[in-house]
Amino acid sequence: MSDSRLIPKNLQEPNAIRPPNMEAENTVLLRLPNTEIRSVKIMKDSTISLGRFGSFYANELVGQPYGLTYEISGKKLNVLPPSTIREVEDTEATNEYINDGEFVQPLTLLEIQALKRQGVHASDIIKKQIELHANYALKTEYSKEKYKKRKEAKYSKYFTTIEPTLYNVCNYWFIKDQNRIRDIRMDTLSQMLNFANIRPGGRYIAVDDASGLVVSGILQRLGGKGRLLTICDTDSPPAYPVLVNMNFKSDATKTVLSTLNWATAQPGHNPIIPPSELPPKDIRSERQKSRLNKRKAMNAALDATRDELFRGGFDALIVSSEYEPYSIIEALFPFLAGSASIVIQCPYVQVLAELQNKLRSLPQYLFPNVTETWLRQYQVLPGRTHPMMSMSGSGGAVLHAIKVFDDPKASSAMVQRHKPKKLNSESTPDIDLTGSSLPRMANQIECTVMLDGLEDSD
């Protein structure tokens, strides 16, 4: 176990920009008995319905921590103790002579529905089904466990709350609709964030057509400290549905996240904005005055965001867009700082391969390379550990390049800095690397330059 004193403070507090417990107006992920994951919003004094699994009062979850398992009893919730994985003993039994015909299970559907109306617990119904099953004793121990799980998924009324971490939210959307997030799998997203070197206090530009998944990942790593400027093709700020699942605090993201559209991101564009000032005699009501003040604040925020973009100096550009990638890079390249990372994600590797060939011929891009992540998920159970039977084929490809800072003045300054000084006979004694008092020689100057370079890179 690692010592928490050795971990940076921003990594010790992953919930710094979202509440640690469930609160009203939050969006919560629930894992149902059939392993399905649903997203529900906790509205105060409302009822949450889970279909055939039952319904409950939303207030039962307010203030509760994530990760607990609840059983629905009427409209109330009961916390269940954590279940343990029991060892399954292998026997010589086989499923060779088992006939799962129509009359193997004498308990009919009507009888089961009658038991449910009488309020019989799901575990008692499953137990009665097992007792009346004609061939249950002939099954192997593994088959018995699978049979119980199928029945629990069908009749049990419980769920588990899932903490809205970036991994869980990405996995939920990838299972729900991977096309909507441009096939970004959790391992692909982690590679994108690492290539871009996202860290608290950094300044980044993002073009996110993946429903806000990339924006969510950047905000999660910024932890409320830094700047993120997104470029979109809509007049108003886009509604990122993935961002809703993260439950970020509004005051923590308001000063970090800003949005511009492609038109206002052009230096020569003059945005058409409605007037925000009128002569005092033309202001007819307080409502009109309030509307003008709001419009004036919006115009000022737009001008400030544009000025920030045009000043440049951003640390990285992260793109996951449906548009041609080189046109995006070409438009936003002047606003990046020297040695800034450029990260492009696309579901189709051929698009990035063509972009790589184009960037290789341009001197302002250093080492453009394309990678495709590969992920294999395993089922880990006693005696039943094996790769999952069905897995996703790809999470898309990622291109990474570095902007070359081409400034002749900076180059000449670097040469002057590292140029060895001419020694004379009046050199004062100095302490060398071995600790002896000797005049500084040329090899010592070279060692000092190397140490300076290490300090700069650190």
Secondary structure as UniProt FT lines:
FT   HELIX           4..6
FT   HELIX           9..12
FT   TURN            14..17
FT   TURN            24..25
FT   STRAND          27..31
FT   TURN            33..34
FT   STRAND          37..41
FT   TURN            44..45
FT   STRAND          47..49
FT   HELIX           51..53
FT   STRAND          55..57
FT   HELIX           58..60
FT   TURN            61..63
FT   TURN            66..67
FT   STRAND          69..73
FT   TURN            74..75
FT   STRAND          76..80
FT   TURN            96..97
FT   TURN            102..103
FT   HELIX           109..117
FT   TURN            118..119
FT   HELIX           122..132
FT   TURN            134..135
FT   HELIX           136..138
FT   HELIX           141..155
FT   STRAND          158..162
FT   HELIX           166..177
FT   TURN            178..183
FT   HELIX           186..195
FT   TURN            196..197
FT   TURN            200..201
FT   STRAND          203..208
FT   TURN            211..212
FT   HELIX           213..222
FT   TURN            223..224
FT   STRAND          227..232
FT   HELIX           241..246
FT   HELIX           250..254
FT   TURN            255..256
FT   STRAND          257..261
FT   TURN            262..265
FT   TURN            267..268
FT   HELIX           280..282
FT   HELIX           286..311
FT   STRAND          314..320
FT   HELIX           325..332
FT   HELIX           333..335
FT   STRAND          336..346
FT   HELIX           349..360
FT   TURN            363..364
FT   STRAND          365..372
FT   STRAND          378..379
FT   TURN            382..383
FT   STRAND          386..387
FT   STRAND          397..403
FT   HELIX           408..418
FT   TURN            425..426
FT   STRAND          429..431
FT   TURN            433..434
FT   STRAND          437..439
FT   HELIX           442..457
//
